[in-house]
Amino acid sequence: MANTPRKTTDGKTSAQSAPESEKASLPGPMAVLRTAREQLAELTGMTPESVSSFERTEEGWLLEIEVLELSRVPDTMSLLASYEVQLDPQGELMGYRRLRRYERGRSEPRGTGAH
């Protein structure tokens, strides 16, 4: 009797409602952002400064995180990098890659490479 589907208040059986309840248990955007920054910092040993891009995808989440790679004086000479971070729907890191590096005072438009 434990596996017997039960009717919910909307008339669906509990088996039909399961995906909706799983969806409701997924972390929200702010929790995903915090978790992504923490996981990237733990793996790289570098300090995430900001999230410049964030979107939900069919596979989970895709973020672009700006990371301080090398602190210099003056600060405008510090070396930053943009990392693309892929997370599963629960917010667990699946992969990351560095997209570009740049000096804080010399950021360049997206899509152009340094020579």
Secondary structure in CASP SS format (residue, H / E / C, confidence):
PFRMAT SS
TARGET T0000
AUTHOR 0000-0000-0000
METHOD secondary structure of the structure
MODEL  1
M C 1.00
A C 1.00
N C 1.00
T C 1.00
P C 1.00
R C 1.00
K E 1.00
T C 1.00
T C 1.00
D C 1.00
G C 1.00
K C 1.00
T E 1.00
S H 1.00
A H 1.00
Q H 1.00
S H 1.00
A H 1.00
P H 1.00
E H 1.00
S H 1.00
E H 1.00
K H 1.00
A H 1.00
S C 1.00
L C 1.00
P C 1.00
G C 1.00
P H 1.00
M H 1.00
A H 1.00
V H 1.00
L H 1.00
R H 1.00
T H 1.00
A H 1.00
R H 1.00
E H 1.00
Q H 1.00
L H 1.00
A H 1.00
E H 1.00
L H 1.00
T H 1.00
G C 1.00
M C 1.00
T E 1.00
P E 1.00
E E 1.00
S E 1.00
V E 1.00
S E 1.00
S E 1.00
F E 1.00
E E 1.00
R E 1.00
T E 1.00
E C 1.00
E C 1.00
G E 1.00
W E 1.00
L E 1.00
L E 1.00
E E 1.00
I E 1.00
E E 1.00
V E 1.00
L E 1.00
E E 1.00
L E 1.00
S C 1.00
R C 1.00
V C 1.00
P C 1.00
D H 1.00
T H 1.00
M H 1.00
S C 1.00
L E 1.00
L E 1.00
A E 1.00
S E 1.00
Y E 1.00
E E 1.00
V E 1.00
Q E 1.00
L E 1.00
D C 1.00
P C 1.00
Q C 1.00
G C 1.00
E C 1.00
L E 1.00
M E 1.00
G E 1.00
Y E 1.00
R E 1.00
R E 1.00
L E 1.00
R E 1.00
R E 1.00
Y E 1.00
E E 1.00
R H 1.00
G H 1.00
R H 1.00
S C 1.00
E C 1.00
P C 1.00
R C 1.00
G C 1.00
T C 1.00
G C 1.00
A C 1.00
H C 1.00
END
